[in-house]
Amino acid sequence: MVGAGGIGCELLKTLALSGFQDIHIIDMDTIEVSNLNRQFLFRQSHVGQSKAKVARDAVLRFRPNISITPYHANVKESRFNVDFFKEFDVVLNGLDNLDARRHVNRLCLAAGIPLVESGTTGFLGQVTVHLKGKTECYECQPKPAPKTYPVCTITSTPSKFVHCIVWAKDLLFAKLFGDKNQENDLNVHSSDTANSSEHSEDVFECRKDEDIERYGRRIYDHVFGHNIEVALSNEETWKNRNKPRPIYSKDVLPEEQTKENGNEEKGCAADDVSAMVSLSLKNPQDIWSLVENSRVFLEALRLFFLKREKDIGNLTFDKDDQLAVEFVTAAANIRASSFGIPLHSLFEAKGIAGNIVHAVATTNAIIAGLIVIEAIKVLQKDNNNYRMTYCLEHPSRKLLLMPVEPYEPNRSCYVCSETPLSLEVNTQRCKLRDFVEKIIKAKLGMNFPLIMQGASILYEVGEDLEEDMVVIYAANLEKALSELPSPVTSGSVLTVEDLQQEFSCSINIKHREEFDEEKEPDGMLLSGWVEAPVDKDNNKPIGNDESTSNALPSMETLEGDKDDEIQETSEVVEAFAGKKRKLSEVSEVTAPDPSGPSSINQNKPEKLDIDDEDDELIISDDWESFTKKKKL
């Protein structure tokens, strides 16, 4: 088992009660208070302890005669290699991120061990079976990129609360508490010469001898007042839009109110500092007024500098950081107020900022049961009866559980079918470092890459490398592809391997001079690694009515805490509902019926890749209406 969270607790319990005798479980997480409402093997006294170890102890109390071996560790550690995976009869996944899922998928392929994948989000769930050479692997279908928004929308013309959240989290919070040298559009300089002296310096730097209250008001006035006025000066932008309203602190909070803004004594320990506690705001589901949001904004900023000053400059937003969530909520609400967007509670804002869909314990239990059913089939080598099963929110043909026969491997899959990839890149400008970070690690999910051109090694990662080779490879990272010892130019073929995953693929290089910065921000275009299409006009996933593609992207980022996260991926696979489908039938469906558009897809449900945070995923944001309108 990989994962001992929402699904993992239910799964370990069900395995033990079903007669499984030898179980190994890997999980790197520790127990948090928010886990306790559905991870029923854990209690309040276990908070802070290893999930894998506590889960083992809890199950052994009612099944003392079985063997459970826990590992409080990351499954990507080198000790969990192909030889380790070969020790097992079946691997069961209950993971919370795409990167780890891909890693386990590749290790199972290399070891030839069956993998049962699973995930839930709210009332939706799925279980899929993956066997090398017989069914699709986890990566046979495209994984969509996380939802992104145009920079100009976030910085200048927000129309939804999520735009304000992204602005507060990724721009303002990062600028104030992260790396101050990063470039973003917050520090706008006025074109008014009368104000030029005031805004010519970096307003985000606290001035010498400036007290924190005055600094907080200056930041407030700059981002909610001055920057809005600068935006309003471009009249063309607001011809067909409602104009925002500049907000200045003196108009919302008179000076004397700041003096009594917070009670420093209430939030003492640095670990649990809270502006809400300081201001006696108790209910996170209340929607604060503009005045309350302004007070929280200034108090949270004050507490960061008073209680957590040593962290400033290195902070990134964390949804489990109460003070960070309070600051982002308040900042987003003040900006929303300026742009006439409805305000949201801290509970809602935390969900949007943390990408959370709240978990349903019953769904986890159902999915855990389905995993065990498929695991038993695997052990019995009952290949003809494997099923991918989907748990639906709304009945389809009076069914809430929909079994579908698994698919043959995708012949275009670069993981299990070793199909070459193609990369368009400016070989004269692109550095090897960009290629490694943006393509090899971010898109292909390799952790310890080895890059070769012919017999020449261009880059390698490993603990056993000699020092002189480490220096050479580090130097190569800073060179353009065409300047490497074995130059990479148009027509070059690179072989990339991950020795830990025992996975390799070939990449054909094609030189290209220019890239669209908005559409191709990486300055590279990888083909063969497919992201799901998006309706650019509406920023919505393409559904069955619109395309015969079998790929859907993720829904607009939602909400949750550590254990209720939407993951960064959603996959959709064609599947016939209501009838069994043999693997051999896949190749027979190659084109839409000429009698009508998308006629193939009108007969199929969509496969949801539901990522367990311990149990969750991103799916189509119109899934509910889709299931009502379409017969699956």
Salt bridges, closest charged atoms under 4 A:
GLU10 OE1 - LYS13 NZ 3.01
ASP22 OD1 - HIS24 NE2 3.56
ASP29 OD2 - LYS562 NZ 2.80
ASP57 OD1 - ARG56 NH1 2.99
GLU77 OE1 - ARG79 NE 3.03
ASP99 OD2 - LYS76 NZ 2.17
GLU117 OE1 - ARG101 NH1 2.64
GLU139 OE1 - ARG106 NH2 2.80
GLU198 OE2 - HIS199 NE2 3.69
GLU201 OE2 - ARG207 NH2 3.09
GLU210 OE1 - ARG218 NH2 2.82
GLU236 OE2 - LYS239 NZ 3.38
ASP251 OD1 - LYS250 NZ 3.36
GLU255 OE1 - ARG217 NE 3.87
GLU264 OE1 - ARG302 NH1 3.39
GLU299 OE2 - ARG302 NH2 2.83
ASP311 OD2 - ARG308 NE 3.79
ASP321 OD2 - ARG308 NH2 2.63
GLU374 OE2 - LYS377 NZ 2.95
GLU405 OE2 - ARG387 NH2 3.72
GLU424 OE1 - ARG512 NH1 2.97
GLU437 OE2 - LYS441 NZ 3.72
GLU478 OE2 - ARG433 NH2 2.28
GLU513 OE2 - HIS511 NE2 2.89
GLU514 OE1 - ARG429 NH2 3.99
GLU520 OE1 - ARG512 NH2 2.79
ASP522 OD2 - LYS443 NZ 2.99
ASP545 OD1 - LYS630 NZ 2.62
GLU556 OE2 - LYS160 NZ 3.32
ASP563 OD1 - LYS51 NZ 3.23
ASP564 OD1 - ARG38 NH2 3.15
ASP564 OD2 - HIS358 ND1 3.64
GLU565 OE2 - LYS319 NZ 2.62
GLU571 OE1 - LYS143 NZ 3.30
GLU571 OE2 - LYS607 NZ 3.33
GLU574 OE2 - LYS604 NZ 3.25
ASP611 OD1 - ARG101 NE 3.08
ASP614 OD2 - LYS51 NZ 2.99
ASP615 OD2 - ARG38 NE 3.62
GLU624 OE2 - HIS394 NE2 3.89
GLU624 OE2 - LYS628 NZ 3.57
